[in-house]
C-alpha cells in the first residue's frame, strides 16, 4: 500500500497538486485550533492575478491585508473590498470573485490558491504562509479577476444525461424502492458533489480548449453516471449513459493521473467511480457486440 | 390557437428549491419557462439546508399522523399561520418525498432499506426524512437534474448571471414581465412574460455577519416588488437558529439534527470554570434546556431554544467563559452513528473551528436564520377538504396580479416560528403549488405579453438604468460594504432575539438615516464589466428598505409570539401543575384576550414616508387555538 501511495504522491508532485493527506489534515486541524486561540492578528500579502475582461491580458497586483483569527481566503477577499489599495499605494477596483455559502457546499468560490485548486472559503489562512498567491480556477474561461465561467460543467452533465427520466414530477402513489444501507453509503458519497470544478482544474486530460469536437467530460460528470446508474430507476437508462461515456471525450480519455481524487474537497472517491465505470463499459461493449 | 392552448411564457426568478419546483410544474404543464438566477443554478442557498424534510410516514412505531404534523406546525408557529395551506402542506409531504426519491435523492435508509426518519425540534415523533446532514443539497440535485433534462428538451431556458431589478406592469397594474441586469455586461433588459414567479429566498443578510445565510440571501428582490406595490406580511417574525457556530465572517449552521440525534446543550454550572469541557464532571454541568423543558428537552422549538441560550448568556451571565457561547455536545454518542448521520456538519465544524465535535463539544450561539414573514400570498380555501383548492390560480398569488411568490420569500406556512425541517418541505410544496396556480392563471389570459405595447417595458428599463447611472456617477462618499456592515450590526442589536419599543424606535430612526446615507454612495469602481460593487450597492439600498418593514412591523406588535419577543408584554406561563387551578384559569383568560387582539397577520404596504402597517385576520378553520404553547 505504501509503495502505491508513494508513487501516487510522486505523480501528484509532478503535476503540482500535492494535497493534504490524512496526516496533513490533522496537522492542519491543529494549526487551525492554534490560530483560533491566538488573539494576535497578523497581516498577509495577497498576490492576485487579475484580468479586467475575458479578452484582456492578465496582470498581477499585490495587497497587504490585516487578518483576524479564523480568517479564510474568502473573508480576507471580502475585507479587501473595503479598501483595495495595492502595496504600491495605488487605489484599484475591488477584486471580482465568487462566493455564496461560505461553508463549502455551494461550490462557487473555487480558485487556485498557491497553485492548488481549492474552495477559498474553507481554506483557512492558518494553513497558508504570509504570502498567498490567488489565481482563477484554470481550465475555465476567465470572466473577470478570480471569476470563471464553468458552463462546461453543466454541458458535461447534459452529455451524460445525468438525470432520472421521470414520467412527471407528480405522485405515483408507490412507496420508495428499497435500498440497502450499504448501497446508500456508497451512493451518498457521489451525491455530495457541489460542481465546484476543482477536480477538472487538476485533471491533466481536461483541457481548457479541447482540440476535438468534444473534450474530456472529466471526473465530476463521470461520478454522476456512476451514481445514477446505481439508482433503481436511473439504471433503466444505464445503456444510454454508458454509450455517452464510450464516445469521444468519454471514459477512455482518463489518463489515470488520479489528481481528481486527491483535490476533491468533499473526498468523493472519483477514481473508484471511474474504475467501476470501466467495468460497466466493458460489459456494455460486449453487449453491443453480441447483443444482450 | 385558442387562448386556452396558446403557448405562454413564464418567468421564474430564483433557482433554489422553490424556483426549480415551480419550473418543473410549469414546464411540465407545457408552458415555456425562463429561469433567472444570480449565478449557476445549483449554487442557491437551498443547498445549505442540512437536517431534513418533514413528512409523516408513520414507519417508526410511534403512531404518527398527518393531523399531528398539522398540529405541531400550527402550534410551533404560535397559531399565526393560515391553516388551510398548512393542512394541505402536511398532507402533500409524503407524496413529495416519494417524488424526490424517484428523482434519485439519496435519502438515508433503515436496515430494511426503507426511508429513515429522525427526531427534530418541537415534535415528539420521528418524522424527518434526511440524506446524511446535507439534505438540502441532495433535494436540490434531484430537481436540478429534472430541470436540466427539460432544458435539454428546450422547454426551459436558463438565464444565469442575471439579477432581477423590477417588475413591468400593464395599464391595469398586472405584472407582464421583468427588468433584469446581466451581471457581466451590466446590460439592463426587459423580458415579457404572461406570469412571473418570485422564488428569491430569504433575507438573513440583513443581519450579516451574524447569520447562517448565504451572501445572496439579501431579500433585495422581495424588497423591489414590495416597493412596486406587493404587500409584505409578518415581517417581524424572523427566526434565530439556536445552534450556529461562532464566527466573524459568518455564523455557520449546526443542524437541529444534532439535537434530534441526541446532542445535549449545556454550560458549566460555575461560569468561572475554565477547564476543558471534557474535564467538567456531569454533576458540574447545567443542561438548562432539559432542566427548563423536561418534556421536550433539547428538542424544544428554535425560538424557545434561542431565547433560553440568550437568557443563560446575557441575563444570567452563565455563558461558557462568561461569553456568548454554550456547548452543543455530541461526545457521549456513538462515533460511527454520529459520523453517518451528521457527517456533513462535523466536516464544516472541523474545517472552520479546527476542532472535532466527536472529541469536544461544539461552541454555539443563536444567529439569524430564516424569515417566516415574506411577500403576502393568497390561497383559495376548499371547504370540502379544509385545505386549499388544488390548481386554484389564487394559490400563492401576491397582491400584484400575475405575480406569484413561493419558498422563503413568501410568508405562507410558518406563522410566528418555523419548525425545523419544515422549510425544505414548504419550499418544495409551495413551488409546486405556485407552478400549478400559474398554469391555471395562464389559461385565463386572453392577450399574451408579446402583444402589449412597448412603452411600459421601455419605461421600466429607463428607470432601472437611471438607478445604475446615479450609482455609477454619484458624488457621494458612502461605501456600500460599510453600509451593509452598519445595517447588520443595527438589526442584530435592535431587531434581534429580544426586542423593546424604545430600542425599535431608535432602530427605525437609524434605518431612515441609513437609507439617506445609501442614497449617497461612492462605488469607487467604474468598471463596465462584471462590476460586483454596483450589484451590491443596489442590493444594500433595497435591504435597508426591507429592514424598515421589519422594524416597523416589530414596533407595531405589542406582544410575544413565536420569534417576536418583547419581554415588556410577556404573559409568563404559570408553573406546571394543576391545569384547572386559578393561576391557569387566569392565564388562559389573558391568553385568549391576547389572541383576540393580536392573532392577526401583519401586512405592510409601501408608502412614501415608510411602511404602512395593517392587520388582517388569520384563517383558523382547521384547528382552533385551544392551548397556549407549553413545551415543559
Interface residues (C-beta under 8 A of the other chain):
Chain A: X29 X30 X31 X32 X33 X34 X35 X36 X52 X53 X68 X70 X71 X72 X74 X75 X78 X81 X82 X91 X93 X94 X96 X98 X99 X100 X101 X102 X103 X104 X105 X106 X107 X108 X122 X124 X126 X143 X144 X147 X150 X151 X153 X154 X157 X158 X161 X162 X163 X164 X165 X166 X168 X169 X170 X171 X172 X173 X174 X175 X176 X177 X178 X179 X180 X181 X184 X185 X187 X188 X191 X192 X194 X195 X227 X228 X231 X233 X234
Chain B: X21 X24 X25 X28 X39 X40 X42 X43 X44 X45 X47 X48 X95 X96 X97 X98 X99 X101 X102 X103 X104 X105 X106 X107 X108 X109 X110 X111 X112 X113 X114 X115 X131 X132 X134 X137 X138 X141 X143 X145 X146 X148 X149 X151 X152 X184 X214 X215 X216 X247 X248 X249 X250 X252 X253 X340 X344 X347 X348 X350 X351 X352 X353 X354 X355 X356 X432 X479 X481 X482 X524 X525 X526 X527 X529 X530 X532 X533
